[in-house]
């Protein structure tokens, strides 16, 4: 079975919280890693997400130990959308 890992970043303009995090996190850019595994038996190549992990603290923070939290992708998307709406209300 093939596993694919994708790394990206997400940026929050305001402090945010997710249920899997132990406390609110400050605004910043965070490393996001997504693991997907191949769905076998199809006539085409397809993958299913198996894990989404957020690395805390933000990339720009130095000196703090890094922790990895499994996050709900839908909750993360909702938090990013809420952050974007808060940003647009300030403009």
N, C-alpha and C positions, 0 to 999 in steps of 0.2 A: 504494500500500500504506500502510495506517495504522499508525503506531507510537504506542504509549501508554507514558508514563513515570509511575511511581508512586514517591513518596517516603515513607519511614517511618523509624522509629528502632528499634534493637535495644539492649537493655541487658544488660550482663554484670555480675554481682556479684563475679566473680573474674577474675584475669588469664586470657587465652585465647590460643590460637594457631590459625592456619589455614595450610594449605600454601601459599597464594598470598601470605601476608604475609611480610615479610622478617625479622620478629622477634616475640616474644610481645608482646601488647598489654595494657595495664592495664585493670582494671575501669572501666566507664563506659557512657555512652549514645553510640551511634554512628549516624551518618546512613547509611541504606541506600536505594539507588535501583535500581529494577527497570525494565528496558525490555522491552516485549512488542510483537510485531507481529501484525497481523491475519492470520488464516488465510483466504485467499480461496477462493471456490468452494463454500462451505458454505451451507446454507439458513438458518443462524443465525449470529449474531455470536460469534466465538471468537478468542482470542489465544494465542500461543505465546511463552513467555519466551525472550528472546534474550540478555539480559545481567543480571547482578546485581552491583552495585558497592558496596563498603564504603568510606566515607570515614574516613581515619585522620589525625589522632588523634581522640579522643572529643570530642564537642561542647563539653564544659565546659573543655577544654584550650585555652588561648589562647597566642599567641605562636609556635606551631609551624606550619610550612608544612603545608598539607593535601595528602595523597596519596590517590589513588583506586586501589583494587585490585579487579579482577574476582575474585569468589569463587564457589565451587561452592555452590549453594543447599542441597543435601543436607548438605554438610559444615557449613555455617553452622547449619542446623537441629540437627544432632547436637551441635555445640558449645554451642548455647543450651540444649538438653536436659541435657547434662552439667553445665552451669553451674547449672541449676535443681535437679538432683539433689544437687549439692554443697551448695547453699544449704539444701535441706530436711534434709540430714544434720546441719547445724549447729544446727537448731532443736530 
